Amino acid sequence: MTTPPPPQPSPAPNGPGYGFPQQAPGAPGFGPPAGLPASPGAGGPVVTPGAGPAGGASGGRSGGNLRRNAVWAFVGALLASAGWTTAVLVIPGMVGSSGGDSAPRSLGSYHVSDDFCAVGKPARLLEKYSVNTTSTSPSHHTDRNPALDSMNCSMSLKRTGGNSDSEYASVYLRADLHRAVNPAPELSANKETYRSRGYQISNLTGIGEDAYFVYKDDGSSDKYRDIYAEVDVRDGGMTFYITYSASYTQGKTTPPSMDELRTMLQADADNAVRAMRQ
């Protein structure tokens, strides 16, 4: 599971793997701007940006918020291999801190599935949100390779009972079965990269051999509040992550709290990891 660090929400993403230009909203759904791949090795499809209800609120405010939502969703989908590569390059000492032990780790009963949206279904998140079904959501993809099997799923979400365009969010899940290397050093490097960029990190117990929660709430704008949350898990040679990202209009709706997101994402990560062993 090679995940990159997410962007710094304010004032604009910067650094390796960030800084994707905001696109005008197109067809409903989340994903990279048209014509760009999800990211090298991510296995995700090219989809069209834009999020919001059909015939949503008119005016520049709605369009701007939709663009922000699309960019955040794009970032979620891009939290795949490219940023992990950045983490490895940025923190080479940590990557080598395992004493050169790069031998593959056991995968136990973890196995590949063709529909990771079904296997990794984020049931706890879907108690608060519904899937915003469009031509590009939900989407899933599986890649099989002798060295690395990868599965991913992306969903556009709408707050149940909500009426605001700012109540849209995105969730992205990915699991990798590393057959040729030990992924532990990369997971450690990725955690430290998040920490160095100001994200809150808390370790989680009871999921795999190593797991942690990542969170950032950027409310510096007088118009928008950007929320990013992620859970990363490693168990032997299996790595998994689930990310949540959303942009809320200040004073219009209240996003889930950090504790709520940690509880929901941890439960969904635990369920997904268990499902991959069945």
Protein Blocks (a to p, Z undefined) as FASTA:
>chain_A
ZZdddddfbfbdedehiaiacdddddededddehiafbghklpacddededdehiaedjk
lmmmmmmmmmmmmmmmmmmmkmmmmmmmmmmmlmmmnoopabccdekjaccdfblklmmo
cfklmmmpccdddfkbccddddddfkbccdddddddddehiabfklgccddddddddfkb
cfklmmmmmmmmmmmnopacdddehiajbdcddddddfkbfkbccddddddddehjbccd
ddddddddehkaccddfklmmmmmmmmmmmmmmmmmZZ
